[in-house]
Structures are given as structure tokens and as C-alpha cells.
Amino acid sequence: MTELRPATSADIPALQSLIDASVRELSRGYYTDAQIESALRYVFGPDTQLIADGTYYVIPAPDGFAASGGWSRRRTLFGGDQMKGGEDPLLDPEREPARIRAFYVHPAWARRGLGRRMLEHCAAAARTAGFHRLELMATLPGVPLYAVMGFMPLEEAHPVLPDGVELPMLRMGRTL
């Protein structure tokens, strides 16, 4: 396995495969099948703005990607392109937290420290960009990783997706 690198637009098909595999397998026991499929349709997917900004990363594996994740200096807290409806303005690093976004690990590579490695890389990049805090919207399977990495719960969220399915999540934050 190679080192992490910035994602490119050419990576989008492989990212979609990683996201599908990660969500379908690692969300079991946290979400129902209906929640998983609804989230894949309406929430989870590649965010081309993160790729364009150069703040989304992948860890290649022999047969695709082992992991992906990023950070953002933009207002959007979570969700792929299918959730966006307009402009995504920049945050003020002196007053607002950077966003940790779209972390996915392929089930074959889960629990090997890739999420931690990606998160440390993103936190360092956000710090270099002048941010003092991080914020994210955690899916239930992600909460244990983020808690170990120093994130504290800020607010429970229960967005209702367009098909009426509710997706419990947890907004979390930490200082840099």
C-alpha cells in the first residue's frame, strides 16, 4: 500500500466503489438496511468541491482504495455532491472550525489505523491553513474513532432524507 495522496477527478469511480463498500459493510449493526441504502442515495458520495480544493485524500490499495477522507475550509458539514444545492462559501479560520469530511475505509482494510492516519493528516493541514478548531458530522460507526481522536459530542442530529428515512448522526468538535 502506498502513501496517502490528494484525490483527483479521475478517482471518482473508485471513490464511489469505496464509499458503497464501506457504508454497506461497516454500517451494519448501527443502521438498518433502509437507512444504509437511503444514505447512499441521498447523502454519501464523492464531493467534487473537496477534490477541486485539494483537501481530499486517498490511500491506494492494490484493488482500489483502502481509505479516503478530507477536510474543508468551506461551510458544508457533510454529504456528497447529491446533497448540494448551491454555493459553498469559505469559512473564516479565526472564527469558524474547519470541517472533517467524508471519511471511508474499505472493510478489508478496517481497523488498521488508516482512519487515524488520515485524520492526523487532515488536522495538520487545517492547522497549517490557520484553523484552530475542527468540526464534523459523525455517522454512528465513526463516533468511536472520532472520540478516541479527541472529538467531543456537540449535538445529536436526525436528518430526515427525501424518502422519509431518518439517519441518526452526531456533530462533534475539538480544538487543534
N, C-alpha and C positions, 0 to 999 in steps of 0.2 A: 504494500500500500504506500502511495506517495504522500507527500505533504499536502496540507490544505492549500488551496489556490482560489483566487476570485472566480466566481461563476461567469459564464458568458451566455449570450443568447443561444448559441449552438448547444448549450447544455439543457435547454428547456425540456426536450422529450425525455431525457434520462432523469431529470429532476421530477417530472410528473410520475415516472415509474417508481422512484424512490418514495415520493410522498404517498402514493397509493399503497405500497407495500408497508411502509412504516405505520400509517394510520390504521390500516385494516388489521395488522397483526398486534401492534403494541398498545392499541386502544381497547383490546378485548379485556373484559373484566372491569373496565372503567366506564364504558359507554355501550349502549345497545347497538345491535346491527343497524337499526334505523338511524340512530344518531351518527354512527360512523359514515354511512352512505350519504346522509344528508350533508354532513360536514365536508365530505369530499366534493360534493356537488356545489355547495354554496360558499364554503369558507376556505378550505385548504387547497392550495395550488401555488404555482410559481408566481412571484411578484416581480414583474419585469422592471419596475422602478428601482428596486434594490439592486438588481443586476446592473442596470444602467449607471447607478450611483457608485458601483464598485464596492459595495458593502455587504455583498452576499457571497458566501464561500462554499466550496465543496471539498470533500475528501474522497478522491477517486479510489475505487476498488477494481479488481480485475474484471468484474462483470457489470460495472455501472458505478454508482456512488455508494460509499459506505455511510456518509453523513452529509448534511448541509445545514446551514444556518447563517444568520447575519445580524446586523444591527442597522439602525436607521437614524438619520438626522431629520426625518420627516414625521409629520403628525400621526399617520396611520399606526395603530397599535397592533393590529393583527389582520390576517386574511390575505389571500392571493388576489390576482387581477380580477377575478369574478366578483369580488366584493366592492371594487372601487367604482365610484360614480363621478369623480371629478378630480380637480387639482389636489395635490398632496403637499401642502406648504412645509417649508423648513421650520425646524424648532430653534429656539434661542438657547444655546448651550449654557448660558449663565443662569437662566431661569427655569428651563424645562429639561426633563430627563430624556436621554437617548432611548431608543426603543430596541429591545432584543426581539428578533423576529424570525419566525418560520424555521424552527429547529426540527430536523427529521433525521432519524437514524434507521438504516436498514435493519430489519430484525436479525439478520445473520451477523451483524456487527454490533448489536446492542450490548450494553453493559461492559464495554471495553475502554471506557474513558474518552470516547470521541466527542460526546456532548460537552463534557467538561473542558476538553481541549478547545473546542470551537467557542465555547462561552468565554474562556480566558482570552482567546484571540480577539473576540469582538469587544470585550470590556476594555482591553488595552487600546484598541483602535478608537473607541469612543472617548476614552480619556485623552488620547493624543489630539483628538478633534476639539477638546475643550469642555467636554461634558463632565458633570460632577455626580450625576445620578443615572441609574438605569431603571427602566420600567418595562414590563412585558405582560402579556395576557397568556397565562399558562393553561394548557389543557390539563385535565386531571392526571394523565400518565406522566406529564412533565413536572408536576409540582414537587415530587421528591428530589429530583436533580436540582431544581432552582433553589429549594430550601437549603440543601447542602452547600450550595454556592453563595449563600448569604442573603437570598431574597426573602423578604417578609411579605405576608399577605396584606393587601391594601383593601380589596373589595371583591366580594363574590359577584359573578356576572352570570346571567342566564339568558343569553340572546336566543330569541325565537327565530328560526330560519324561515325562509319563504314558504316551505312546505308545512309549517306549523310545528316542526320538531324543535325542542328546547335543547341547548347544548351548554351544560354547566362548565364554567371556567373560573379562573381565579386571577385577578390582576395583582401583580406582585412588583416590588421595587427594592432597590438597595443603593447605597452610596458607592462611589468609586474610590 
